[in-house]
Amino acid sequence: MATARPVVSIYNFENPSEKTGTVPMPYVLQSPLRPDLVREVHTNMAKNKRQAYAVSPKAGYDTAAESWCTGRAVARIPRAPGGGTHRAGQAAFGNQARGGGMFNPTKIWRRWHRRVNVTKKRHAVAVALAASSLPPLVMARGHRINQVAELPLVVTDGIESLTKTKQAVEALKKLGCGEELQKVIDSKALRAGKGKARSRRYVQRLGPLVIYNEDNGITRAMRNIPGVETAHIDRLNLLRLAPGGAFGRFVIFTESA
């Protein structure tokens, strides 16, 4: 059992010091923790966004090279024709030659995607939700939850009707997420590697995931806050609940969700 608390408190999003009531601990939040299952499902689901890449079939073979055969005291590899230029007489085609084709060129018909059993995906989501209600696991993922009243954090449905980002930030700060939001803003850094040139210039940490039941403006209010994501209770995605395959994401539920 992940937890033994019988009830969860519901906090007023406008005044978090005020509890509006309690609900019984949902059974799904008491699922046994299976990090191996979450990692496996995440690994396979993450592959389904990949796009195929391959080298051009003609790369390295776009020259009329022929071997000089034996008798000229040079290796038998095909050589570029012509004269009066550095390229003439240089080795071509071979994977060991400069400007030659690669060994075993990549093809677009690689098996890029993976099918994942639906039941397995559901189990993984249940496990990720259960992990999100345990403070040690949430803190181990790096979330700053020292000022948060309790986990799982459940707030009144009024938060679903927020339409302005300013109001949403204020509500999150009142709930004790100020440190977490600041952590995300401070973490923005230049990406290492080639992604910088491929319009993925920056990387930053992830903040809370807000799970709602009815979108009365909440997605618009939250979408521009760095690190904050929203999800509908009927469409929970493991890639959002356990980013990088590590469960324990900081989750905020609305009461009806």
N, C-alpha and C positions, 0 to 999 in steps of 0.2 A: 504494500500500500504506500502510495506516495505521501499521503497526509492523513491525519486522523481528526482534523477539525470538523465538527458537524455543521457549522454555519459560516457564512461569509457576510461581512457587513457591507451595506450600501451607503456610499457617501454622497452628499449633496455637492454637485460640481461647482456651485457658486460659493458654497461655504463648507469646505471639506472637514471642518471640525465638527460638523453636524452629521450624525448618522440618521438616515431616513428609515432604516429597517434592516432586516437580515433575510438571506435566502439560504436554503439547505445547500451544502457543498455538492456541486454537480458530480455525478459518478465518474464522468470522463476525466475530471481533474485528480482522480485517485488511481489512474491507470499505472501499472507497473512501469518502471523506467527502463527503456531498452535503447541505449545510445547506439548499439550496433545496428538496430533496425532503422533508426532515423538516418544514420550515416549512409547506409546502403540505399535507401529510397531516395535520399537527397542526391547522392552521386548519380543515380540513374536518371532522375527527373531533370537534373540540371543539364544533361546531355541533349535534351529535346529542343533546346533553343539554338543548337549549333548550326552554323551554315557551312556548306561544303566548300573546301578549298582544294586546289590542285595546281601543279605547274602546267604550262602549256605543253601539249604533246610534242610540239616542234622544237621546244627549247633545247639548244645545244646541237641540233641536227640541221640547222638552216644554212649549211655550207656544202659545196661540192667536193668535200675532201676525199682523197683516196690514199691508200697505203703506197709507200715507195717500194715495197717488197724488199727482198734481201739484196745484199751486194753494195749497199751504200753506207754500211757501218752506222746505221741509226735504227732505233726501235721500229717495229713494223706497224705502229699505230697509224691510222689515217692522218694525213697531213693536208692543211689548207693549200689550195692551188695558187698559182700566180707568182708575181715577183714585184720588186720595187716597193715592198711594204713589210712592216714587221710581221704582219699576220701570215704572209706566205711561208709555207714550210712549217708552221706551228702545228702541234698535235691537235686533233679535233675529235669530236664525238665521244671519246671515252670518258668515263666518270672520273678518271684521274687527271684528265687534261683540263687546263684552264679554258673556260668557255665551252666545255663539253657538257653533255647531258648528265643528269644526276643518276645514281644507281636507284633502281626500283622507284620510278617517279610516282608521286602521289596522284591518286585518281579520285574523282568525285563520287565514285560508287563505293566508297568506304561505308561501313555500317555506323552512321553517325548517331542514330537515335536508339532509345531503349524503351521497351514496353515494360510497364510496372503494374503488377497486380493491383486491382482497385482495393481489395481488402487490405493489402499491405500498406497502401497509401493512407487508408483510413486509420489503421493502427498507428502509423507513424505520426499522423496529425494528433491523435489522442495522447500519445506519449509526449509530444512537444508541448501540448497544452498543459499536461500534468506537470512537466518540468518548469513551465512558466509560473507556476503557483508556489514554487519553493525558493525562498530568498537566497539560500546558499548557491543554488545553480544559476540564478539570474545574475548574482554578483560575480560568479565565476566567469560569466560571459563578458563581464566588463561594464555592466550597466550600473549607473550610480543611483541607488535607491535608498540612501540613508534617510531621506526626509519623507519617504513614502509610508503612509499609515499602515497598510497591510497588503499582502499578496494572497490570492489574486485581488487586484484593485478593481472594484466595481463602483461605477458612478451612476447617478440618476440619468434618466433618458433625455433630460433637457439639453445635454451636451450634443445630442444628435441634431438639434435645431440651430446650432451656431452657424453663421454664414460668413463671419469675418475672421481673417487670420489673427488679427489683434486680440479678439476675444478668445480664440482658441489657445493662443500662447499664454494668455493670462490664466485661463482655466487650468492648463497643464502645470503652470508654475504654482498655482494654489494647491494642486494635488501633490506637490513635492517633486515635480520633474524638472525644476529649474536647473539643478546641477547636471542632470542628464542632457538637457538641451544645450547647455554651455559646452559640455564635453564634445558633442557632435560638431559644434561650430569651431571649436579649437582644433579639431582633428583634421580639418581639411588640408590636404597636402598634394603636391604634384605626384602623379602616378609614376612609378618606376617603369622603365621600358618603353617599347614602341607605342603603347596605347596613347601616349601623350600626343602623338602626331595623328591619331585616328579618332579624334573627337571624343576621347575618354580622358580628358586632361587631368581631372582631379579625382581623388578618392577621399572618402570620409567614413566615419563610423556610422552605425545605425542606432537610432533612438527607439522610442516606444512604438508598439503596434497597437492602434486603436481599433477594437472590434465592435461593430455597431450592428443594429438590427434593421433600422430604417434610415435611409439617407435623406435627411431634411436639410441638408446643407453642410453636413460634417465633412464630407470628402473635399468640398471646395475650401472650407475653412482650414483644413489640415494640410492640403497638398503642397503648400509653399513653405512649410516649416522644415528646416533641414533635419534629415534623419527620421522624421515622423512618417509613418505609413498607416493607411487605413485598410480594413478588410471587412467584407460582409460575413456575418456569422455562417451563412449557408455556403460560402465559397472560400473556405480557408485553404491557404496554399502553404505546403510544407516549406517551400523555398523562402517564404516570408517568416514563418514561425520558427524556423531553425536555420538562420543564414549560415552558409558555409558548412552545413551539416552538424553544427553544434547547437543542441537545444538549450532552452533557458532564456529565450527572448523576453524582454520586459513587455507585458501585455496589459492593456487597459480595456476592461469590458464595460459596455453600457448595461443598464439593469436588464432590459428586455433581451439583450444578446446573451 
